[in-house]
Amino acid sequence: MINRRTILKSMAGATSAGVLFSADQSAFAADPKILKISHQFPGGTLDKGDFRDRLTRKFAQDVEKKTKGELKFEIYPGSSLMKTVAQFSALRKSALDLTLYPLAYAGGEVQEVNIGLMPCMVTSYEQGFAWKKAEIGRELTKLLEAKGVKIVTWIWQAGGVVSRSTPIVNPDDVKGLKIRGGSREMDLMLKGAGGIISSVPSNEIYPAMQTGSLDAAVTSSTSLISFRLEEISKALTTGRGKSFWYMFEPLLMSKGVYDSLSSSQQKAIDEVGLELESFATAQAKADDREVANVYKSTNAKVFDMDDAIIAKWKKVAQETAWSDFSARSTECDRFLKLAQAVS
């Protein structure tokens, strides 16, 4: 027989279980979500080192603060989590959360993104950032999101050329040299100028030049410093002022991971990502200037480009990289025209 005492005991047990279940749920909800950020650049701290690594650390710190610890981050510099080129594919599959990534490295998967390192297409930071609000920026964003990738922070970097022997300033200077450009299109221009192409990620330039499998390389000013290429170079052509090499190297996030977050968490990511664009531009410009000092300290010869030199390179680029890209598909041709529309 079920008496009053039995009923009350059962109710108390159910209530107690309910309280425990609720407490367990609350504890579970309080657990932070850990997101992983991978990149190929040397690691440092919030205040010292490669600005791209520092940017990821600032991003992590500020988003964690804005979300009151709901989101936390683990940062893997130096391609320590996965190989450099593979990071884009991992983003698309939500196997990686975020990466600061040279977008042209993904050209093998999405050929249109090679527009992000088209020689002589972007010739200033102002022009690069004008893409963001122009049709080329909207279409690039749309394309990437359709592929499962979201742009969090727009980052442009100018680049220069280092050589183990003779300086490279004009197109004729690359004849017969084994050289790295950084994208299919950049390589096409250098090949058109007479260079012998060797394609490696920027974090592999040092050993390639050290062993002689590379004579010269084009990469960002920041990489020219961070990868200590001054130790094995006799000449530098800087990216300060004028350069045929401007790379779009954004902080990217898996769209699948982004979509899984709460609206407040998404807002924090969007706000911090936008705030860091001015930091990235200031640091990139500072490195464009500093790289000359770094190489002068090792007695390397330092050169700059001017409008007349850029015009020579642009002629080669139009005849090789631009025409090849345009012929690859109707979409590539459309992206080229949209980029050309931004002066």
C-alpha positions as CSV (number, residue, x, y, z in Angstrom):
1,M,0.0,0.0,0.0
2,I,1.3,3.5,-0.9
3,N,1.0,5.7,2.1
4,R,1.5,9.5,2.5
5,R,5.1,9.0,3.7
6,T,6.0,7.0,0.6
7,I,4.6,9.6,-1.7
8,L,6.4,12.4,0.1
9,K,9.7,10.4,0.0
10,S,9.3,9.8,-3.7
11,M,8.6,13.5,-4.3
12,A,11.6,14.5,-2.3
13,G,13.8,12.1,-4.3
14,A,12.5,13.4,-7.6
15,T,13.1,17.0,-6.5
16,S,16.6,16.2,-5.3
17,A,17.4,14.5,-8.6
18,G,15.9,17.4,-10.5
19,V,18.2,19.8,-8.5
20,L,21.2,17.7,-9.3
21,F,20.3,17.5,-13.0
22,S,19.9,21.2,-13.1
23,A,23.2,21.8,-11.4
24,D,24.9,19.4,-13.8
25,Q,23.4,21.2,-16.7
26,S,24.6,24.6,-15.3
27,A,28.1,23.3,-14.8
28,F,28.2,21.9,-18.4
29,A,26.9,25.2,-19.8
30,A,29.7,27.1,-18.0
31,D,32.4,25.1,-19.7
32,P,34.2,27.3,-22.2
33,K,34.3,26.3,-25.9
34,I,37.9,25.9,-27.0
35,L,38.8,27.1,-30.5
36,K,42.1,26.4,-32.3
37,I,44.0,29.0,-34.3
38,S,46.7,27.7,-36.6
39,H,49.2,29.6,-38.7
40,Q,52.6,29.1,-40.4
41,F,54.5,32.0,-38.7
42,P,57.0,32.0,-35.8
43,G,55.3,32.1,-32.4
44,G,55.8,35.0,-29.9
45,T,53.9,36.9,-27.3
46,L,51.2,39.5,-27.2
47,D,53.9,42.2,-27.4
48,K,56.8,40.7,-29.2
49,G,57.4,38.8,-32.4
50,D,55.7,38.4,-35.8
51,F,52.7,40.7,-35.9
52,R,50.5,38.0,-37.4
53,D,51.1,35.7,-34.4
54,R,50.5,38.7,-32.1
55,L,47.3,39.5,-33.9
56,T,46.0,36.0,-33.3
57,R,46.9,36.3,-29.6
58,K,45.2,39.7,-29.4
59,F,42.1,38.3,-31.1
60,A,42.0,35.4,-28.6
61,Q,42.4,37.7,-25.6
62,D,39.8,40.2,-26.7
63,V,37.2,37.7,-27.8
64,E,37.6,35.7,-24.5
65,K,37.1,39.0,-22.6
66,K,34.0,40.0,-24.6
67,T,32.4,36.6,-24.2
68,K,33.3,36.5,-20.5
69,G,35.3,33.3,-21.0
70,E,32.6,31.5,-23.0
71,L,35.2,31.2,-25.8
72,K,38.8,30.4,-25.3
73,F,41.6,29.7,-27.7
74,E,44.6,27.6,-28.4
75,I,47.2,29.0,-30.8
76,Y,49.5,26.8,-32.9
77,P,52.2,28.8,-34.6
78,G,54.8,27.5,-37.1
79,S,52.3,25.0,-38.7
80,S,52.7,23.0,-35.5
81,L,49.1,21.8,-35.7
82,M,48.9,20.9,-39.4
83,K,50.8,21.6,-42.6
84,T,50.5,25.1,-44.0
85,V,48.6,24.6,-47.2
86,A,46.2,22.0,-45.6
87,Q,44.8,24.6,-43.2
88,F,42.3,25.9,-45.8
89,S,40.8,22.5,-46.5
90,A,40.6,21.8,-42.8
91,L,38.6,25.1,-42.3
92,R,36.1,24.1,-45.0
93,K,35.5,20.8,-43.2
94,S,35.3,22.4,-39.7
95,A,38.4,20.3,-38.8
96,L,40.1,23.6,-37.9
97,D,38.5,26.6,-36.3
98,L,40.7,29.6,-37.4
99,T,43.8,30.3,-39.4
100,L,45.7,33.4,-40.5
101,Y,46.3,32.3,-44.0
102,P,47.8,33.6,-47.3
103,L,44.6,33.2,-49.4
104,A,46.4,32.4,-52.6
105,Y,47.7,29.2,-51.1
106,A,44.1,27.9,-51.5
107,G,44.2,28.5,-55.3
108,G,44.5,24.7,-55.9
109,E,41.0,24.2,-54.4
110,V,39.3,27.5,-55.3
111,Q,41.1,29.0,-58.3
112,E,39.4,32.4,-58.0
113,V,41.1,33.2,-54.7
114,N,44.4,33.6,-56.6
115,I,43.2,37.1,-57.3
116,G,44.5,37.8,-53.7
117,L,48.1,37.7,-54.9
118,M,47.9,38.9,-58.5
119,P,51.1,40.7,-59.5
120,C,50.7,44.4,-60.0
121,M,47.0,44.3,-59.4
122,V,47.1,45.9,-55.9
123,T,49.8,48.5,-55.5
124,S,48.9,50.1,-52.2
125,Y,47.3,49.3,-48.9
126,E,44.5,51.8,-49.6
127,Q,43.7,50.1,-52.8
128,G,43.7,46.7,-51.1
129,F,41.3,47.8,-48.4
130,A,39.1,49.5,-51.0
131,W,38.2,45.9,-52.1
132,K,36.3,45.3,-49.0
133,K,33.4,47.6,-49.8
134,A,33.7,47.2,-53.6
135,E,32.0,44.4,-55.6
136,I,35.3,42.4,-55.7
137,G,35.2,42.2,-51.9
138,R,31.6,41.3,-51.7
139,E,32.0,38.6,-54.3
140,L,35.1,37.2,-52.7
141,T,33.4,37.1,-49.3
142,K,30.4,35.4,-50.9
143,L,32.5,32.8,-52.7
144,L,34.5,31.9,-49.5
145,E,31.3,31.5,-47.4
146,A,29.9,29.2,-50.1
147,K,33.0,27.1,-49.6
148,G,32.6,27.1,-45.8
149,V,35.1,29.8,-44.9
150,K,34.5,33.2,-43.3
151,I,36.7,36.3,-43.4
152,V,37.2,37.6,-39.9
153,T,40.0,40.2,-40.4
154,W,41.1,41.8,-43.6
155,I,44.9,41.9,-43.8
156,W,47.0,43.1,-46.7
157,Q,50.8,42.9,-46.8
158,A,53.4,44.4,-49.2
159,G,56.4,42.3,-50.1
160,G,59.9,42.4,-51.3
161,V,62.5,40.3,-53.0
162,V,65.6,38.7,-51.4
163,S,68.5,37.1,-53.3
164,R,71.5,35.1,-52.4
165,S,73.6,36.9,-55.1
166,T,72.6,39.7,-57.5
167,P,69.9,42.2,-56.7
168,I,66.5,41.8,-58.3
169,V,64.8,45.1,-59.2
170,N,63.9,44.9,-62.9
171,P,62.3,42.0,-64.7
172,D,65.6,41.2,-66.5
173,D,67.2,40.6,-63.2
174,V,65.5,37.2,-62.6
175,K,66.7,35.5,-65.8
176,G,68.2,32.1,-65.0
177,L,67.5,32.4,-61.2
178,K,65.6,29.8,-59.2
179,I,62.9,32.0,-57.6
180,R,59.8,31.7,-55.5
181,G,56.8,34.0,-56.1
182,G,54.2,32.9,-53.6
183,S,51.2,32.2,-55.9
184,R,50.6,30.6,-59.3
185,E,50.1,34.0,-60.8
186,M,53.2,35.5,-59.3
187,D,55.2,32.5,-60.4
188,L,53.8,33.0,-64.0
189,M,55.1,36.6,-64.1
190,L,58.5,35.6,-62.8
191,K,58.7,32.8,-65.3
192,G,57.7,35.2,-68.0
193,A,60.6,37.4,-67.0
194,G,63.0,34.4,-67.3
195,G,63.0,32.9,-63.8
196,I,63.0,29.2,-62.9
197,I,60.1,28.6,-60.6
198,S,60.3,26.8,-57.3
199,S,57.0,26.8,-55.2
200,V,57.4,26.6,-51.4
201,P,55.5,28.1,-48.5
202,S,57.2,31.1,-46.9
203,N,58.2,29.1,-43.9
204,E,60.3,26.8,-46.1
205,I,62.2,29.6,-48.0
206,Y,65.1,29.7,-45.5
207,P,66.2,26.0,-45.9
208,A,65.6,26.2,-49.7
209,M,67.9,29.2,-50.1
210,Q,70.4,27.8,-47.6
211,T,70.8,24.6,-49.7
212,G,70.8,26.5,-53.0
213,S,67.5,25.0,-54.4
214,L,66.3,28.7,-54.3
215,D,68.4,31.7,-55.5
216,A,65.7,34.3,-54.6
217,A,62.3,34.7,-53.2
218,V,59.4,37.2,-53.0
219,T,57.5,37.3,-49.8
220,S,56.0,39.8,-47.3
221,S,58.2,42.3,-45.4
222,T,57.1,40.6,-42.2
223,S,58.2,37.2,-43.4
224,L,61.5,38.6,-44.7
225,I,62.2,39.6,-41.1
226,S,60.6,36.8,-39.1
227,F,62.2,33.9,-41.1
228,R,65.6,35.5,-40.7
229,L,66.3,35.5,-44.4
230,E,68.9,38.3,-44.0
231,E,71.2,35.6,-42.7
232,I,71.5,34.1,-46.2
233,S,70.8,37.0,-48.5
234,K,73.1,39.5,-50.1
235,A,70.5,41.8,-51.6
236,L,67.0,43.1,-50.8
237,T,64.4,45.0,-52.8
238,T,61.9,46.3,-50.3
239,G,58.2,46.7,-50.5
240,R,58.2,50.2,-48.9
241,G,56.6,52.8,-51.1
242,K,56.1,50.6,-54.3
243,S,55.8,46.9,-54.8
244,F,54.5,44.5,-57.4
245,W,53.6,42.1,-54.6
246,Y,50.6,42.8,-52.3
247,M,49.1,39.7,-50.7
248,F,45.7,39.3,-49.1
249,E,46.4,37.3,-45.9
250,P,43.3,37.4,-43.8
251,L,42.3,35.8,-40.5
252,L,39.8,33.2,-41.6
253,M,37.3,31.1,-39.7
254,S,35.4,27.9,-40.4
255,K,31.9,29.1,-41.3
256,G,30.5,25.9,-39.8
257,V,32.1,26.6,-36.5
258,Y,31.1,30.3,-36.6
259,D,27.4,29.3,-37.4
260,S,27.4,27.0,-34.4
261,L,28.1,29.8,-32.0
262,S,25.5,32.0,-30.2
263,S,24.7,35.4,-31.6
264,S,26.6,37.1,-28.8
265,Q,29.7,35.0,-29.5
266,Q,29.5,35.8,-33.2
267,K,29.1,39.5,-32.5
268,A,32.3,39.3,-30.3
269,I,34.2,37.7,-33.1
270,D,33.0,40.2,-35.7
271,E,33.8,43.2,-33.5
272,V,37.3,42.1,-32.5
273,G,38.1,41.0,-36.1
274,L,37.2,44.4,-37.4
275,E,39.1,46.2,-34.6
276,L,42.3,44.4,-35.5
277,E,42.4,45.6,-39.1
278,S,44.0,48.9,-38.2
279,F,46.6,47.1,-36.0
280,A,47.5,44.8,-38.9
281,T,47.9,47.6,-41.4
282,A,50.0,49.7,-39.1
283,Q,52.3,46.7,-38.3
284,A,52.6,45.7,-42.0
285,K,53.6,49.2,-42.9
286,A,56.1,49.4,-40.0
287,D,57.7,46.1,-41.2
288,D,58.0,47.5,-44.8
289,R,60.2,50.2,-43.3
290,E,62.0,48.1,-40.7
291,V,63.0,45.3,-43.2
292,A,65.5,47.7,-44.8
293,N,67.2,48.3,-41.5
294,V,67.4,44.6,-40.7
295,Y,69.1,43.8,-44.0
296,K,71.5,46.8,-43.9
297,S,72.7,45.5,-40.5
298,T,74.0,42.4,-42.3
299,N,75.6,44.5,-45.1
300,A,73.1,43.4,-47.7
301,K,72.5,45.8,-50.6
302,V,69.1,47.4,-50.3
303,F,67.0,48.7,-53.2
304,D,63.5,50.2,-53.7
305,M,61.1,50.2,-56.6
306,D,59.5,53.3,-58.3
307,D,56.7,53.8,-60.7
308,A,58.8,53.2,-63.8
309,I,60.0,49.8,-62.5
310,I,56.5,48.8,-61.5
311,A,55.3,49.7,-65.0
312,K,57.9,47.2,-66.5
313,W,56.7,44.4,-64.1
314,K,53.0,45.2,-64.9
315,K,53.6,44.7,-68.6
316,V,55.1,41.2,-67.9
317,A,52.2,40.5,-65.5
318,Q,49.5,41.4,-67.9
319,E,51.0,39.3,-70.6
320,T,51.4,36.2,-68.4
321,A,49.5,36.0,-65.1
322,W,46.6,38.3,-65.9
323,S,45.9,36.7,-69.3
324,D,46.3,33.2,-67.9
325,F,43.9,33.9,-65.0
326,S,41.3,35.4,-67.3
327,A,41.4,32.4,-69.6
328,R,40.9,29.8,-66.8
329,S,37.2,30.3,-66.4
330,T,34.4,32.9,-66.8
331,E,34.4,33.4,-63.0
332,C,38.2,34.0,-63.0
333,D,37.7,36.5,-65.8
334,R,34.9,38.2,-63.9
335,F,37.0,38.4,-60.7
336,L,39.9,39.9,-62.6
337,K,37.7,42.6,-64.1
338,L,36.2,43.4,-60.7
339,A,39.6,43.8,-59.2
340,Q,40.8,46.0,-62.0
341,A,37.8,48.3,-61.3
342,V,39.2,49.2,-57.9
343,S,41.9,51.9,-58.5
